[in-house]
Each structure stands twice: as C-alpha cells, then as structure tokens.
Amino acid sequence: MDTTTSDNAISYRAFSIAKLLHQGTPRDRWVALVAWLALGIISIAFGIVTVSQSLYGMHLTFGEVHIYLTLYPPQIICMLLVLGFGWVWGAIPAYASTFVLALYAGMPWPWAVLFACADPLGFAIMVIGYRAIPTRRNLSSWLSWLYYIQLSFASAICSSTGALIWSYTNHVDNYGVLSVWYGWWFGIFLQSVFIAGPLLAWLWPKMLAWRQRYSKPISNTPGDIRRRILYMLSTVTAGVLLYGFQTMRLSIHQSELAPLGDLTALRHALNLMQQTLWAFFWVFAVVVLFTSLMGYQIYRHWQEKNDRLLLESRNLARTDGLTGLLNRRAMDEHLQAAFDRLQGTNRKASLLLIDIDHFKRINDQYGHPAGDAVICHIAALIRQVAGEQDTTTRYGGEEFLVLLPQAGTQDSVLLAERLRSCLDKASILYEAQSIYCQVSIGVAELQAGDASYSDWLRRADRALYEAKQTGRNRIVIGR
C-alpha cells in the first residue's frame, strides 16, 4: 500500500458541499454545481441507452468459454465521483440514473426504489475500504492498483444484487437470471479496472487542488479504523456467501429442469454447473487474495504507525518540551560522542555555556509565562546564530549549551559575541510589554589534557561563573 508518514495525506476525505458553499468562490460553486448536474444528466442518459440497446447480459463466446457481459457507463462516471469527491457526490447520480432506467424499462416504482440502491451499496464498499486503510487513490504503484482491483471486485459483487430484482421484475427464466447476474458483476468489474481505474489515475492531479481546498477530514481514531475494517470484511464476506448461494442454487435448479431422457439438455445443465463451479472457484480465490492482502496491509500499516510512534517518543525523550532543543541527557550523549571522536586528533571544537542574566527578576516582574517566552526567544536566536553542524541544548532552567564541533576559541568568541550583542540591542515583546535581557557566556575549547568531556564542560562552567561574577553581559574564555 502506498502509505506515507502522514495518514492524513492519503486518508479518504469527502469533498464538503457545506464547505464549498460557505468558503468557495462564486465561480467554484457554479463550476461544481453545473459539472455535477451535467454528469448526473449524462449518467441518466447512458442508463436509458443501456436498456434501449440491451447492453445487459450480452452473450460472448471465446472458444468453449461463455461470458455474459453488461455495459453500464453511469457506473464509470459515478465511481470517479465517489473516489474523487465523496460517496454522496457519486451515489446521488448513480441512484437517479438507475431509478430512471428502471422506470423506463417498465419496472414498478416500489421495486425501482429498491433496485436503484445497488450501485450506491457497491460504492459504499469502496469508500469503507479506503477509509479503513489509508491508500493513495492516484494508482501510482502496483500495490495501490492491486488494492483498487480487490475493492472493485467486492464492489461489483455487492452491486450485482440489483440483477436479481431486475430478473424478477422482468420475469427472466432461471437460466437467464444466471446470465444477467454474471454479466452484471463481471461487466462492472471490468469497467472499474480497465476504464474507471486509468481515468482515475489520469484525472487525479486535476481533482487534487479542489480536494485540498474543500475536503472534509474524517475521524481517524483506532476505534473508527477497526469498525471500518470490520464493516468492510463483513460486507465482503456476506456478498461472497450470497454470490455462492445464488449461483449454486440457480445452476442446480437449472439442472433439475432438464428432462431425464434428454441427453442434450442434461449435458447443457452439467456444462452450466461446471462453469458455475469454476466461476465460484475464481471468486473464492479472489476473495482469499483480497483477505490476505488486507491482512498484510493492516499489519504493515500497524507496524509503520508503531515505528512512527516509537520514533516520536524517542524524540520527545531527547528534546526539551518548551524550546524544542535537545535536553541535557541527549546533549551528554553528543558530548561523549564528540569527545571520543576528537580525542587524539588535532581538530578543534568548543563549547558555549550561556546563562540568562537576572532571570529570576524577569519571572518576578513579568511572571513565569513571560520567563518562558524569554527562554523560547533566546532558544530561537541560538538556532539562528549557530551553524548547521552545531548542536544546541537547553542544559538547565535558564542555561543553554552549544557544541561547536569545528570551531576554535576565536571563532567561538565571535559567534558568542554575535549572540550577546543581538540580545543587548533588542527587546522581547510579550503581551504588549518590552522585556530586556542579557546573557553571560563561557567559552571553552577542547584541550589535549582533558580526560573526559566533563573536564571540557567544567572549564566552560568556570568561565561562565567568572563572567557573572565580573559584571554579567560578557564573554569569558575558560583556560
């Protein structure tokens, strides 16, 4: 499954009608309304063509293989609307087109009301599948294609339940029912894979801009995901059981209708049963493959999510919650690694130990939230002044430590002075109050005689202490 580090980037999102009406430009609203109505009218027209041209249950023969195929263009249009913009956008024109064609074909309206639910039901399977596991619908990888194919099959099986109502209301005989049913789900499946799929991949970039502006995010809690997966698997299982029951029942009934003495009729009935059994085998095989793929993707998604959570927890354990800088524990690890790497070499490295002057006075005068704002401001300034190779940390309450792995004393003093002067010349604005603060900085370069990084750090600490004792707002070099 083509997942990314952010589930929200690929989660199924509905194109919000309410958001479009309230936030969309007049042009966007008119374009969306006119395009949607036009596609709905086209779907209704194609539905009538399907009936008038008898594009359902068409008998095709390839050698000894008999295939029944139904072509239904409205399903392609509505599938693109469902996957591109949301279930409602595709379900409404799908229902309308099926309802109108049913009335046009002479189906009693109460049956037409029920019959028109078939395609929206199939589209619901697609939506549940994409909501259950975040997967890219631009079909940019073979895994996303495979998942789309599996969902298309499950959707086609559920949509094909309408064939039973069609056959019943049109008084189709038992053999004809099997033909119509096979043609229905097989035709929808082929349309979804070979027409709707490539169109979706091609149109997806054009849909994306609209989706990002007016998409409605869905809940993505673990409980919601579990329920969606359960709904999808339950529906697929029920659909396959219904398919198997109906195909076996119809084929057995067809064999029972054959006269006992008519060998041709018996041979035809046995051939029909054989084709039915093979069809059911392939349906069952696809469902097993679908379930296996689903299980693999659930495990993969769960593992990737756990890895992200583990990485985030590790990062949180190594960072300061207020400033986002490394915390003292993480900095000690960096200091040890730098000391081990630099020991016995002629390479230079330095430490800057920075302390905010009279920080208690700031807290007492302006309050602790203001003190936190000062700490965050200085942390951001240190990030700005330090180089990409430098490591910064909040080492204590109002103390910061900067590791400069490629700087000697002279370069370190220049950086420290830049930081000190920036603070000395500007104020920090907090809730319409200007807060002035200064820092004292101790600088210590790594020396050959340092037995551990603690010796190195101790000299920086002594230099900082001297800076504070001799007047503050200054830089002292540790010797």
Residue pairs with C-beta under 8 A, 6 or more apart in sequence:
1 133
1 134
1 135
1 143
1 144
1 147
1 297
1 300
1 301
2 10
2 135
2 136
2 140
2 141
2 143
2 144
3 10
3 134
3 135
3 300
3 301
3 304
4 10
5 308
7 134
7 220
7 305
8 217
8 220
9 134
10 134
10 135
10 136
10 137
11 131
11 134
11 217
11 218
11 220
12 127
12 130
12 131
12 134
12 137
12 218
13 86
13 211
13 215
13 216
13 217
13 218
14 85
14 86
14 87
14 88
14 215
14 216
14 218
15 84
15 85
15 86
15 89
15 210
15 211
15 214
15 215
15 216
16 86
16 214
16 215
16 216
17 88
18 216
19 214
19 215
19 216
20 28
20 29
20 32
20 214
21 29
23 213
23 214
24 32
24 213
24 214
28 210
28 213
28 214
32 210
36 81
36 89
36 93
39 77
39 81
39 93
40 92
40 93
40 96
40 97
42 77
43 73
43 74
43 77
43 78
43 93
43 94
43 96
43 97
44 74
44 93
44 96
44 97
44 100
44 101
46 72
46 73
46 74
46 77
46 97
47 72
47 74
47 97
47 98
47 100
47 101
47 104
48 100
48 101
48 104
49 55
49 73
50 56
50 70
50 71
50 72
50 73
50 74
50 101
51 101
51 104
51 105
52 104
55 70
55 71
55 72
56 70
56 71
56 72
56 166
56 180
56 183
56 184
56 187
57 68
57 69
57 70
57 176
57 179
57 180
57 182
57 183
57 184
58 68
58 69
58 70
58 71
58 183
59 66
59 67
59 68
59 179
60 66
60 67
60 68
60 69
61 67
66 275
67 182
67 183
67 186
68 179
68 180
68 182
68 183
68 186
69 183
69 186
69 187
69 190
70 180
70 183
70 184
70 186
70 187
70 188
71 187
71 191
72 187
72 188
72 191
73 191
74 93
74 94
74 97
74 98
74 119
75 94
75 119
75 159
75 188
75 191
75 192
75 196
76 191
76 192
76 195
76 196
76 199
77 90
77 93
78 90
78 91
78 93
78 94
78 97
78 119
78 123
79 90
79 123
79 126
79 192
79 196
79 200
80 90
80 196
80 199
80 200
80 203
81 89
81 90
81 93
82 89
82 90
82 91
82 123
82 126
82 127
83 90
83 126
83 130
83 137
83 200
84 137
84 200
84 203
84 204
84 207
84 211
85 207
85 210
85 211
86 216
87 120
87 123
87 124
87 127
90 123
91 119
91 120
91 123
91 124
94 119
94 120
94 123
95 116
95 117
95 119
95 120
96 116
98 115
98 116
98 118
98 119
98 162
99 112
99 113
99 115
99 116
102 111
102 112
102 115
102 116
102 166
103 109
103 112
105 170
107 115
107 165
107 166
107 169
107 170
108 169
111 165
111 168
111 169
114 165
115 162
115 165
115 166
115 169
116 162
117 162
118 158
118 159
118 160
118 161
118 162
118 165
119 159
119 162
121 158
121 159
121 161
122 155
122 156
122 157
122 158
122 159
122 188
123 155
124 158
124 235
125 151
125 154
125 155
125 158
125 232
125 235
125 236
125 239
126 151
126 152
126 155
128 228
128 231
128 232
128 235
129 147
129 151
129 154
129 232
130 137
130 151
131 218
131 228
132 225
132 228
132 229
132 231
132 232
133 147
133 225
133 229
133 294
133 297
133 298
133 301
134 220
134 301
135 144
135 147
135 297
136 144
137 144
137 148
137 200
137 204
138 144
138 200
138 201
138 204
138 205
139 145
139 148
139 197
139 200
139 201
139 204
140 201
145 197
146 293
147 293
147 297
148 193
148 197
149 193
149 197
150 286
150 289
150 290
150 293
150 294
152 189
152 192
152 193
152 196
152 197
153 189
153 286
153 287
153 290
154 232
154 235
154 236
154 239
154 287
154 290
155 188
155 192
156 185
156 186
156 188
156 189
156 192
157 185
157 236
157 239
157 240
157 243
157 283
158 235
158 239
159 184
159 185
159 188
160 181
160 184
160 185
160 188
160 243
161 239
161 242
162 184
163 177
163 180
163 181
163 183
163 184
163 185
164 177
164 181
164 246
166 172
166 180
167 176
167 177
167 180
167 181
172 180
174 250
174 253
174 254
174 257
175 254
175 272
177 250
178 247
178 250
178 251
178 254
178 272
178 276
181 246
181 247
181 250
182 279
185 243
218 224
229 294
229 298
233 291
233 294
236 287
236 290
236 291
240 283
240 284
240 287
243 280
243 283
244 280
244 283
244 284
247 276
247 279
247 280
248 276
248 280
250 276
251 272
251 273
251 276
251 277
252 273
254 269
254 272
254 273
255 266
255 269
255 270
255 272
255 273
257 269
258 265
258 266
258 268
258 269
259 265
260 266
317 329
318 326
318 327
318 329
318 330
319 325
319 326
319 327
319 330
320 326
320 327
320 393
320 394
322 372
322 375
322 376
322 379
322 394
323 375
323 376
323 379
323 394
324 379
325 379
325 382
325 383
325 392
325 393
325 394
325 400
326 334
326 391
326 392
326 393
326 394
327 393
327 394
328 393
328 394
328 395
328 396
330 393
331 391
331 393
331 395
331 401
331 403
332 453
334 391
334 393
334 403
335 403
335 453
335 456
335 457
336 453
338 349
338 403
338 405
338 453
339 446
339 450
339 452
339 453
339 456
342 349
342 405
342 446
347 406
348 406
348 407
348 408
348 445
348 446
349 403
349 404
349 405
349 406
349 407
349 445
349 446
350 404
350 407
350 408
350 409
350 411
350 412
350 443
350 444
350 445
350 446
351 401
351 402
351 403
351 404
351 442
351 443
351 444
351 456
351 457
351 460
352 400
352 401
352 402
352 404
352 412
352 415
352 416
352 419
352 441
352 442
352 443
352 460
353 395
353 399
353 400
353 401
353 441
353 442
353 444
353 457
353 460
353 461
353 463
353 464
354 378
354 382
354 399
354 400
354 401
354 402
354 416
354 419
354 439
354 440
354 441
354 464
355 398
355 399
355 400
355 439
355 440
355 441
355 464
355 468
356 362
356 374
356 375
356 378
356 398
356 399
356 437
356 438
356 439
357 437
357 438
357 439
357 440
357 468
357 472
357 473
358 437
358 438
358 472
359 371
359 374
359 397
359 398
359 437
362 370
362 371
362 374
362 435
362 437
363 370
363 371
366 430
366 433
366 435
369 430
370 430
370 431
370 433
370 435
371 398
373 428
373 430
373 435
374 428
374 430
374 435
374 437
375 394
375 398
377 428
378 400
378 423
378 437
378 439
379 392
379 394
379 400
381 419
381 422
381 423
382 392
382 400
382 402
382 419
383 392
385 415
385 418
385 419
385 422
386 392
386 402
386 404
386 415
387 404
387 406
389 405
389 406
390 402
390 403
390 404
390 405
391 402
391 403
391 405
392 400
392 401
392 402
392 403
393 400
393 401
393 402
394 400
395 401
401 457
401 460
402 415
404 411
404 412
404 415
407 415
408 445
409 443
409 445
409 477
412 443
412 445
413 443
413 475
413 477
416 441
416 443
416 475
417 475
419 439
419 441
420 438
420 439
420 441
420 473
420 474
420 475
423 437
423 438
423 439
424 438
424 473
427 434
427 435
427 436
428 434
428 435
428 436
428 437
429 435
438 472
438 473
439 473
440 464
440 467
440 468
440 472
440 473
440 474
440 475
440 476
441 464
441 467
441 474
441 475
441 476
442 460
442 461
442 462
442 463
442 464
442 465
442 466
442 467
442 475
442 476
442 478
443 460
443 463
443 475
443 476
443 477
443 478
444 456
444 457
444 459
444 460
444 463
444 477
444 478
445 478
446 456
447 455
447 456
447 459
449 455
450 456
459 478
459 479
460 478
462 478
463 476
463 477
463 478
464 476
466 476
467 474
467 475
467 476
470 476
